[in-house]
Amino acid sequence: MSESSPLPPVRLTTEAELARDALATPLLSRAARLARWAGPDTRVGAGGELVEEQLPGAADALGLTGDDAAATASEAWRVAVDTGLVEIVDEEEGTVAAGADLALLTSGAPRDVLGVWLTALETVLADASVPDLDDLVDAMDGGGEIDFSSLDWDPEAEAEFLDGVLGNLYLLTVSEGGAGESPVPLPALAASMIVPDDMGEPTNDVLEQVSDAMMRLDDQFRLLEPVGLVDFQPVDETLMADTDEEFSAAADDADVSRYGMVRLTPLGLYGLRARLLESGLSAPAVGDLADKGADALLDGTAAFPPTAAQAETEQWLARREPLPAARELLAAARGGDAGAPLRRLHCQQALSLVGLEAEPALREVLDDAELGGLARVWLSEHGAADVPPPSEAMIFWLTIDTIAAQLAAEGNSAELQGLVEGLAQQHGGFFAAAWRVDHPATPDVLEAMGRLHPDKKVAKEARKAAFKARSQQGG
């Protein structure tokens, strides 16, 4: 992910709802119960872990039974220590007490609760990048140090791999037309990290790498589900015996869910966004701009997909009275800079969500060279009376402005090509008049029309007009 390119905005539930979700996660709720269970007789080792003889009591306090009870209790205890729900009073004696942060879970604000949960998440993510305990024991030398070279394991590479997978899952979830709330097949997620974008048919070696990655992710997502990051359906255990052979046919298998399915929870979206922001990436959320000015709204939504841009604008408008909001939007839409046409397009889209209460603001700019055209469009669409017809100069200016905005928003899209062809066909003398339009984007728009029009003769006219426009502007 590029640090300069913002991700699509995510829609988050309220902090109160997220905090309730955090408190209900199996891992944090167990950690809190153990923090309350701990007393004067509780003892920990040098690393803060519960001494072995106390694990059965901890498992009992959590109502856990079975072979994994002690391990599950131990994990919950470590989260309790890492999150500050438990504090070590005396390292030599191994005594503990309830931590200051334990009270936050019952009397803190939702953001306090989420802060505790984020710390728990970091603990689990660190665990998810570590090999199996048996492998670690085998790799220890006589002095108790881990020989990483014998593990074929690079801690940094493992952490980066998991971060990359989670980043891809986040992107798939928030992208318009992406997975959304639907689960993502584990093979597809593994392939997104392994298969090069320009590879057609994956080789057997690449498929084997994807299969290995899929098995690693299966283990990792099993660890990440109890902290509430994901909803996860593990790989069908009957496939484990021969993953290479089975995976090669996975694309043709009707029941892809057998290969594992994963979905970020609302809490998971919150957690991953927090980590992305912490790493310096731009990860907007719908509603971020609601308390900012119209200039921030129009500039900020420029890179948003249409649905997200509308949702952001609706939240912005909901906090304002229609008439002042319309005036603020129109004022922010002015300008001759390169981003101004797209701002005006977004202004027009925002004003389409405002009712007739905004009419006075639109009438106030009817004589404005930059805003008069869009004001007439809005008034006509809302059935207003006595809308003065635009001058020919205003029509041409608005046309150039609209195409400039479309170029900025979509590039050389099929829709824009259709618009260009329609303009040239309906107005035989379009280029003869268009190069004179006093708009900063006129040369670039005419060049684009020459590039987009399929008719060579028309394209040549457009390029000649672009040359004239550039010469007129002293370019």
KACOR-V992805 format. One record per pair of residues at least 12 apart in sequence whose ideal C-beta (glycine too) atoms are under 6 Angstrom apart, sorted by sequence separation. I is the first residue (numbers start at 1). J is the second residue. D is the distance in whole Angstrom. If there is no record, write none. Layout:
[[I:J:D] [I:J:D]]
//
This chain:
[[87:99:4] [104:116:6] [139:151:5] [172:184:6] [450:462:3] [86:99:5] [362:375:4] [449:462:4] [450:463:4] [59:73:4] [85:99:5] [333:347:4] [376:390:6] [55:70:4] [58:73:4] [84:99:4] [101:116:6] [194:209:5] [85:101:6] [194:210:5] [218:234:6] [362:378:5] [446:462:5] [84:101:4] [85:102:5] [218:235:5] [362:379:6] [373:390:6] [55:73:6] [329:347:5] [191:210:5] [194:213:6] [297:316:5] [446:465:5] [447:466:4] [131:151:6] [190:210:5] [446:466:4] [329:350:5] [373:394:5] [131:153:5] [236:258:4] [286:308:6] [372:394:6] [190:213:4] [289:312:6] [443:466:5] [446:469:6] [34:58:6] [37:61:4] [168:192:5] [190:214:4] [235:259:6] [235:260:4] [286:311:5] [290:315:4] [373:398:3] [234:260:6] [286:312:5] [290:316:5] [348:374:5] [356:382:6] [443:469:4] [50:77:5] [187:214:6] [190:217:6] [351:378:5] [442:469:4] [443:470:4] [165:193:6] [186:214:5] [233:261:4] [287:315:5] [326:354:6] [129:158:4] [164:193:6] [290:319:6] [420:449:5] [129:159:5] [232:262:5] [431:461:5] [435:465:4] [186:217:6] [431:462:6] [434:465:6] [30:62:5] [211:243:5] [230:262:5] [231:263:5] [322:354:5] [326:358:4] [420:452:5] [48:81:5] [83:116:5] [129:162:5] [211:244:5] [420:453:6] [435:468:4] [230:264:6] [231:265:6] [294:328:4] [298:332:5] [323:357:6] [327:361:5] [424:458:5] [431:465:4] [435:469:4] [294:329:5] [322:357:4] [323:358:6] [326:361:4] [330:365:6] [417:452:5] [83:119:5] [208:244:6] [211:247:4] [317:353:6] [322:358:5] [334:370:6] [83:120:5] [228:265:6] [295:332:4] [313:350:5] [400:437:5] [404:441:4] [230:268:6] [294:332:4] [323:361:6] [228:267:5] [229:268:4] [400:439:5] [48:88:6] [302:342:5] [397:437:6] [412:452:6] [79:120:5] [82:123:5] [207:248:6] [221:262:5] [330:371:6] [396:437:5] [404:445:5] [407:448:6] [34:76:5] [218:260:6] [229:271:6] [397:439:6] [400:442:5] [403:445:5] [34:77:5] [79:123:5] [31:76:5] [35:80:5] [298:343:4] [301:346:6] [400:445:5] [30:76:4] [34:80:5] [31:79:4] [38:86:6] [298:346:5] [31:80:4] [298:347:6] [35:85:4] [44:94:5] [35:86:5] [43:94:4] [27:79:6] [44:96:6] [31:85:6] [42:96:5] [38:96:5] [341:401:5] [345:405:4] [35:98:6] [187:250:5] [341:404:4] [342:405:5] [341:405:4] [342:408:4] [35:102:5] [342:409:6] [185:256:5] [187:259:5] [32:105:6] [186:259:6] [186:260:3] [183:261:4] [184:262:6] [183:263:4] [28:117:6] [19:110:4] [22:113:6] [173:264:5] [22:114:6] [28:120:5] [128:220:4] [16:110:5] [19:113:4] [15:110:4] [19:114:6] [22:117:4] [128:223:5] [169:264:6] [15:111:6] [18:114:6] [128:224:6] [170:272:5] [124:227:5] [336:440:5] [121:227:6] [166:272:6] [120:227:6] [176:305:4] [176:307:6] [121:271:5] [118:274:6] [10:174:5] [1:167:6] [8:174:5] [8:175:5] [27:226:4] [26:226:4] [27:227:5] [25:227:6] [25:228:4] [21:267:4] [18:267:6] [18:270:5] [13:266:5] [12:270:6] [10:269:5] [10:273:6] [12:285:5] [9:284:4] [10:285:5] [11:286:5] [6:282:4] [7:283:5] [9:285:6] [3:280:6] [9:286:5] [3:281:6] [6:284:6] [1:281:6] [9:304:6] [6:303:6] [8:305:6] [9:308:5]]
//
